[in-house]
Amino acid sequence: MWRIEYGKGANDPHLFSTNNLHGRQTWKFDPNAGTPEERAEVEAARENYYQNRFKIQPSSDFLWRFQMLRERNFKQEIPAVRIGEGDDITFDQATAAYRRAATFWNALQSPHGHWPAENAGVNFFCPPLVMSLYSMGYLNVVFSAEHKKEILRYSYNHQNEDGGWGLHIAGPSMMFTTCLNYCMMRILGEGTEGGRDNACARARKWILDRGGAQYSASWGKTWMAILGVYDWEGSNPIPPEFWTYPTLLPFHPSKMLCYCRLTFLPMSYCYAKKFVGPITPLVEQLRQEIYCEPYSEIKWSKVRHHCAKEDNYYPHGRVQRFMWDTLYNVCEPLLAWWPFKKIRDNAIQFTIDQIHYEDENSRYITIGCIEKPLMMLACWVEDPSGEAFKKHLPRLDDYIWLGEDGIKIQSFGSQTWDCSLAIQALLAGNLHNEFGPVLKKAHDFLKISQVRINPCGDYLAHFRHISKGCWTFSDRDHGWQVSDCTAEALRCCCLFAMMSPEVVGEPMEAECMYDAVNVIMSLQSPNGGVSAWEPTGAPKWLEWLNPVEFFEDLVIEYDYIECTSSSIQALLLFRKLYPSHRRKEIKNFITRAADYIESIQYADGSWYGNWGICFLYGTWFAIKGLEAAGRTYHNCEAVRKGVDFLLKTQREDGGWGEHYTSCTNKKYTAQDSTNLVQTALGLMGLIHGRQAERDPTPIHRAARVLINGQLDDGDFPQQELMGVFMRNAMLHYGAYRNVFPLWALGEYRTYSGAVALPKGFEP
């Protein structure tokens, strides 16, 4: 059986950590683990998932929960609560439902204090890693037979009925993801007719029926060129020379969103090197399997702009095509000849130096799972026996996650983010004295996970921003500052500082809080909004040059409703603790941030959510942020419109249900069923919009849905995807199904004003 482990790897000579690997979560296969009954239960969960895979695509994170609950001998002792139609909800019933949810969730806390959970769901995360390992000859070194079995299981489970794979596990099939998954299945040992339910044959038919692999989006062409099943001549140029230009130029990579530039950094290195893996018999076979014409007869220069309609969410415009054609037909031929070749050679060295800097400052985790295999491959291309490549290998485990649907590659883990939200959910019900040991461990996790230094050396010369005092999305070793992760973690630490140390532990040092405030305030834009990773300022027209056909708003950094709201809430709590620290600056920050939130409201009263689906998520953040800034239903038209939006979108059963296509439509799109996470968001939006002061009925109806939706053990059922990035890629946040209903029930019990509180109870 597979088992999750925490903080392992300290004895690996190529693994480095800034906090003794605190928060690291990895999976290991133990052939001797588990009783026959336990193994049978795991296999039953896997088969059940496969049989129902088209109904609910996200996994229920069964494997680690199964392990943790068994190790803790968890048994729910609190009786289930059920509310009849038209029945009032008593304070005792609300308390019981909340306590049941909290008791279940507390049993899943890791020894390190966080809650492990899946953060995955994108179908092109895993194939590049498999393809890079195959090209380097390390596939069998890194992946055991059990790894390969579970990777293939994931592919079978998320293959669409038409034979292809979508960008994400709920999406329609695309050429890009189908080509990569087909190649991956063949690399992992499946034959042309192999795979469960003829997976390979069905995938190949999907590809050929739509013209062949040359119609893949650009990133697919890059990875297939690296593997050797596509020719670099059929790709648009990725010139490393851009990195050597003066940073004053508006199109210098330093102006790009960090994820964009750190994807194209190693891509440009591999492109300039024209790296191609070994042409093995399998590669030769793949060349004949995924094209409608003989590989040797394809005119590669003619297929550079080919892109299947399924992939072409963000089409290349005329300006961009002219740029690619100029680079391809004029610049690239020149750079192949002396003296211009020296420019190319210098650019190649510059890019690999940048790669090494980024690797060292992330302890070889890199910024994310898209960049990880590219960075690792670039280090291997430079020196297959070098220390840089060796340091990459042990950090692959940080990305691997296992569910009943198989092995998937995580974006990079969501330990800090999930922990910060879970803490607030556990505090919302005002039962913190009952949860003291759990809260103390979570508090310690946050304190240990704060980043304590800036990137090393001259970080500005490497296009990096300050990180001292921040929290990352995952753990301290990752190193990359994120404004909302920092704000939510700071908010938790401020709340703990206002509580008894005997219950939640000693408060965080003031200087550490000051550092966190510095990071947050450094990311506010002139318009008052707050960006996620780095300051904004690049011209919007750079998006015209977005080379990725399936993502939107990829090229530059933006301000986000979530980051802005979280920052307001954190700074206001911080100000209560340290009212004299940067007093005027914080006051101005909050005013400008609240103004920004009001300015980006949609006409229907909603706000667009960038990291969750979608308008319900954004509206909850907006109302909370405005309320924290003193703008309520009584004095703020934006809040009144937001509440009206929530009331209008509430379903007949009292819940809410929003479809993920809201993210791409940029318009609220209802789904046919109620979702409990979105119901929790809607409920909390109404609570913070002071709905109980006018008519508590919508709040009661929503709470009834949550209470009746709770399972017998206190868990909540897994439903649809709840996360998103770059408008078009949906993510599965495995913790959300527990955290948000728990949080909403806590607020309903304590703060809603809708439940009759017992005499003497003080929230």
LUMZAFI-37462 format. One record per residue (C-alpha): residue in one letter; x, y, z. Coordinates in steps of 0.02 Angstrom, whole numbers, plus 50000, padded with zeros to 5 digits. Layout:
N
AXYZ
...
END
This chain:
763
M500005000050000
W500495018049975
R500785028550130
I501015047150156
E502555052750254
Y503075069450328
G504765078050332
K505705063350257
G507365065050164
A508505073550290
N509875060650257
D509895063350068
P511535072550028
H510705081649883
L509185087749978
F509265104550065
S508025113350179
T507865129650275
N506765122250412
N507185103750424
L505915099350288
H504455104950396
G502855103650294
R503595091850165
Q502375077950120
T502895063250012
W502205046249963
K503055029349981
F502485012149924
D502614998850059
P502224981449990
N501954974850167
A500794988550230
G498974985550267
T497894970850313
P496994960950176
E495404969950226
E496214987050211
R496954982950041
A495264976949982
E494464993150040
V495745003349944
E495464993149786
A493584995149805
A493805014049817
R494855013949659
E493585003849562
N492145014249627
Y493035029849565
Y493265022349392
Q491455017349376
N490875034749426
R492255045049345
F491115054449227
K489945059749367
I491205067549488
Q492945070149416
P493935075849571
S494545061949684
S493975061549864
D495785060649927
F495335043649995
L497075036250022
W497855048450145
R496215051050236
F496005032250251
Q497765030750322
M497605045250445
L495885040250511
R496485022350539
E498055028250628
R497025039550741
N495675026350769
F494415039750728
K492585036550763
Q491265050050756
E490375050450924
I489245065350894
P487545060250821
A487095066450648
V485955081650633
R484555082350506
I483415097350480
G481695094650407
E480935106250277
G480205121250367
D481005116750534
D481985129750630
I483815126550667
T484205127650852
F485845133550926
D486185115850989
Q485915108450816
A487055121350735
T488365117750869
A488245098950844
A488435100250656
Y489935111750674
R490745101150809
R490525085350703
A491365093750554
A492785100350663
T493075083750751
F493235074850585
W494405087950512
N495505088650668
A495805069950653
L496625073050484
Q497935085550545
S499705080250503
P501085078350635
H501825094450564
G500235104250601
H499555106850425
W498225097150331
P498875087750178
A497735088350028
E497745087049840
N498065102349734
A498025095549557
G496825091549416
V497715098049260
N498045084849128
F499695091349062
F500615091849230
C501235073849228
P501715069749047
P503155082449034
L503955074849188
V503835057249117
M504465063148947
S505955072349022
L506455057549130
Y506335046148978
S507415057748873
M508725058649011
G508715039849040
Y508085041649219
L506305035249203
N506645018649289
V507785026949417
V506425038649479
F504835028649448
S504565011049511
A503334998949433
E502055004649563
H502315022849514
K502015018649331
K500475008549374
E499705023149467
I500175036149335
L499315025349205
R497815023349319
Y497645042149326
S497705043449136
Y496355030149115
N495265038249246
H495315055349165
Q495195050548983
N493605057848911
E492275047048831
D492825052948658
G494585046348689
G495485062748722
W496015072348877
G495485089848925
L496585103748990
H495895098949161
I494965083749223
A493235091149190
G493655099449024
P493325094648842
S494695085648748
M496165095248674
M497525090548551
F498905096748666
T498445086148816
T497905071148714
C499575070348621
L500565071748782
N499545058648874
Y499625046748727
C501525048248720
M501615045948908
M500585029948905
R501705022648770
I503285027548867
L502585019049022
G502415002748929
E500715002248847
G500614995648670
T499695003848527
E498114994448574
G498464994548761
G497725003248911
R496105000649003
D494595000948888
N495755002648736
A496435019148801
C497865020448677
A496865016048522
R495485028148570
A496725042148602
R497645039248439
K496015039448343
W495565056048424
I497225063548371
L497165057148192
D495345061748167
R495825079848198
G497325080848083
G498755074148188
A499965080248320
Q500555095248218
Y498935103748273
S499465103648455
A499635120148547
S501395127148561
W501885119348728
G501425102348660
K502545105348510
T503975110048625
W503845094348731
M503615083148581
A505165091048501
I506155087248660
L505545069248655
G505985067848470
V504235065348398
Y504115082948327
D505415093748240
W506045110048316
E505875117648142
G503995116348167
S504025127148324
N504005145848338
P505655152548405
I505975154348591
P507545165048583
P508585166248742
E509255182948682
F507735191548756
W508505188448928
T510065198348885
Y509165214048825
P509145229548936
T507805228249069
L507135245349020
L506355237648865
P504485234748892
F504565217048825
H506035211348932
P505625195049024
S505815204049191
K504155212449150
M503285195649134
L502255186349262
C503485175649359
Y502675159349303
C502735164749122
R504555169849121
L505125154749222
T504275143049100
F505025151148947
L506745152949029
P507175134249021
M506135132248862
S507245145248778
Y508795135948837
C508175119448766
Y507625128148606
A509305136648581
K510185120148611
K508915111448498
F508965097448624
V508185080948569
G508175065248674
P508805048548608
I507885042448453
T507405025548522
P506345012448434
L504865018748535
V505145036648475
E505225030248296
Q503565021348322
L502745036748398
R503275046848246
Q502245035148139
E500755034048258
I500235052048289
Y500285059548114
C499165057247963
E500645057447843
P502395049947850
Y503485059147974
S504875061847846
E503685070647727
I502995083747848
K503485101447797
W503865107747971
S504025126147929
K502235125847866
V501465119148027
R502155131748151
H500505141148162
H499395125748159
C498305124448312
A496755113648335
K495175123248371
E495015113648534
D496685121048593
N496455138648527
Y495625147348675
Y496745162748654
P497185163748468
H498775172048405
G498425188748322
R499225196048167
V500515206048265
Q501095190448355
R501175180048196
F502205193548112
M503395193348260
W503595174448254
D503855174548066
T505195188048079
L506105178748215
Y505975162348120
N506445168447946
V507675182447987
C508395181648162
E508615162948186
P509605160348023
L510755174948069
L511095168148242
A511725151948168
W513215160648089
W514765169548157
P514875182648228
F513035182048276
K513235164448345
K514245171848486
I512695181748537
R511735165348546
D513105156948646
N513145171148772
A511255170648787
I511285151948819
Q512535154348961
F511505168649033
T509925158049038
I510745143149122
D511495154849252
Q509745161549286
I509085143849299
H510395139449429
Y509955154949530
E508105150549531
D508475132549576
E509565137149724
N508305149349793
S506905136649790
R507975122349857
Y507715114349684
I505835113649704
T505705127549572
I504195139049562
G502965125649503
C502645109149419
I502645115949241
E504375123349267
K505115108849368
P505435096349227
L506055110249112
M507285116949241
M507875099349282
L508075094949099
A509085110849065
C510275106249206
W510485088749135
V510785095448960
E512145106749028
D512965092749130
P512165075449149
S513275071549299
G513235088949375
E512735093349552
A511295104249494
F510435089649410
K510745078249558
K509935090949674
H508385091249564
L508005072749579
P507515071349764
R506335086149748
L505255076949622
D504385068349768
D503735085349826
Y502585085749675
I501885068149678
W500155065549751
L499145049749762
G497265047549764
E496075033449726
D496145039449546
G498045036849537
I499635047149542
K499485065049490
I500715079449490
Q500255093649606
S500465111749560
F501715111949707
G500695108749864
S499505120049960
Q500055116750138
T500135134750202
W498595140650108
D497505126350168
C498165127650346
S497775146350357
L495995143750296
A495745128750410
I496305138750562
Q495025152250528
A493685139050504
L494125131450673
L494095148450757
A492445153550677
G491375142550790
N492075149650952
L492525132451019
H494395135351016
N494635129451195
E494065112251137
F495275112450992
G496795119451084
P498075105951039
V497565106450856
L497655125350848
K499345125650935
K500095113550809
A499385123650665
H500065139650743
D501795131750759
F501705126250578
L501385143950520
K502785151150626
I504025138150563
S503445140450383
Q503725159250368
V505125163750247
R506495172750343
I507655179050204
N507605187450035
P508275178149882
C510165177149896
G511405189149820
D510845203049703
Y509045197149685
L508525212549587
A509795207949452
H508905191249440
F507195199649425
R506615194149598
H505585203349729
I505795203349918
S505235187650009
K505815190450189
G504275189050299
C503145180750171
W502265164250169
T502235153450014
F500785143249949
S501625127250009
D503105126950128
R504575137950175
D505815129250059
H504815134249906
G505315152149942
W504105161549828
Q503105175349910
V501225175949880
S500235190749945
D498625181849993
C499535167150072
T500555179650172
A499005189550220
E497975174450274
A499415167250375
L499755184150455
R497905185750496
C497975168950586
C499525173850683
C498695190050734
L497145180750794
F498245168850894
A499175183550970
M497515189451042
M497185172551124
S497865163751276
P499625156651247
E499115142151358
V497865137051224
V498705141551059
G500545143851103
E501675158951110
P501315172950987
M502395176450837
E503765189150865
A503325206950817
E504785208650696
C504165193550598
M502455201750583
Y503275217950528
D504175208550390
A502535200950331
V501745218150325
N503195224350219
V502895210750091
I501025214050081
M501215232850065
S502575231149933
L501315222649818
Q499975236049814
S499795244149643
P499455262549608
N497615258349579
G497465251149755
G497375232949705
V498595219749767
S499535207949652
A499985190049695
W501865187549674
E502715203349612
P502265221649583
T501245225649429
G501745238849303
A502055230149137
P501035236948991
K499415227648955
W499825226648770
L501125213348810
E499655201248819
W499505203148630
L501115193048625
N500445178948735
P501175163548649
V500105150848744
E498495147148652
F497555139248797
F497895152048935
E497325169948956
D498155184149052
L499755174249063
V501085186749014
I501035200149149
E500595201649333
Y498865208049383
D497945213749538
Y496695201449612
I495135203249716
E495685188849829
C497405196149865
T496675213449895
S495335207350014
S496505195950112
S497745210250130
I496435222150200
Q495865209450329
A497625205150384
L498215223150401
L496695228250502
L497015214350628
F498865218650631
R498415236850666
K497455231550821
L499035223450889
Y500265236850833
P499285252850805
S500815263950787
H501765253550659
R501695262150488
R500025269150544
K499725281650405
E500355270050268
I499235255850324
K497735267350336
N498025273550158
F498325255750098
I496645249950165
T495685264650094
R496435262749921
A496205243849925
A494365245449970
D494125258249832
Y494915246049710
I493715232149763
E492225243449732
S492925248749563
I493025231149490
Q491275225449536
Y490255218549392
A488595226449343
D487605211949417
G488395215149588
S489665200949581
W491555200449579
Y492585189149466
G493605176249562
N495315172649491
W495815157449594
G494145149649634
I492525146249539
C492105159849515
F490885174149549
L490295166349712
Y492115164649767
G492565182449716
T491005190049793
W491325181749961
F493085188949963
A492465206149911
I491095207550042
K492285201750179
G493615214150127
L492415228650117
E491645224250284
A493365223850365
A493695241150293
G492085247650373
R491015247150216
T489435237550255
Y487695235050186
H487145250850276
N488445262750203
C489095254650043
E488135252249881
A489385239249821
V489005227949969
R487135229949942
K487345224949759
G488435210349810
V487135203949932
D485795205949800
F486835195449680
L486955181549810
L485095181949843
K484665181349658
T485815166449626
Q485255156149776
R484405140249717
E482675134349765
D483395121749888
G484355135549977
G486075131549908
W487155138349768
G487925129949617
E489055138549491
H489805130049338
Y491655131349302
T491305139249133
S490935155449226
C492825157549226
T492965157349037
N491275165249000
K491655179149125
K489815178849165
Y488935169749306
T488445152549240
A487375141549351
Q487535122749354
D486125110349374
S486505105249553
T486955112449722
N488765112749775
L489125112749961
V490745122749950
Q489895136349849
T488415135649968
A489615138950110
L490335153850016
G488605160749979
L488075158350160
M489605167450227
G489365181250100
L487615184250167
I488215183650347
H489535196950314
G488265206650213
R487195207550373
Q485745198650290
A485075192450459
E484665210350506
R483395211050364
D482795193450331
P483725178350401
T482735165850297
P484035164250155
I485385161050285
H484365147350370
R483985139150203
A485825138550159
A486325131850330
R485015118150314
V485825112650149
L487535111450232
I486915102350386
N485895089850286
G487325087350165
Q488525081950301
L488995063550300
D488795051950449
D490625053450500
G490635072450493
D491445073250320
F490645081450169
P490465073149998
Q491685076949859
Q490865086949721
E491445097549574
L493105106549548
M493275122749646
G494945130349593
V495585138949436
F497105147949366
M497405157949207
R495525158649174
N495475141849085
A496325128749195
M495285121449337
L496105114449493
H495535102249626
Y495795108849802
G495515093249905
A495345102450071
Y493975114350015
R492555101950036
N492895101850223
V493615118950261
F492265129950186
P490725120750252
L491585119950423
W491945138550416
A490175142850362
L489385132250499
G490515140550626
E490015157950571
Y488185152750563
R488265146450741
T489195161250812
Y489085177050709
S487635176350589
G486345184250703
A485135171550629
V485265158550767
A484535162050938
L486055161751053
P485925154551230
K485865166851372
G487605172451420
F488435166351259
E489685178851191
P490395176351014
END
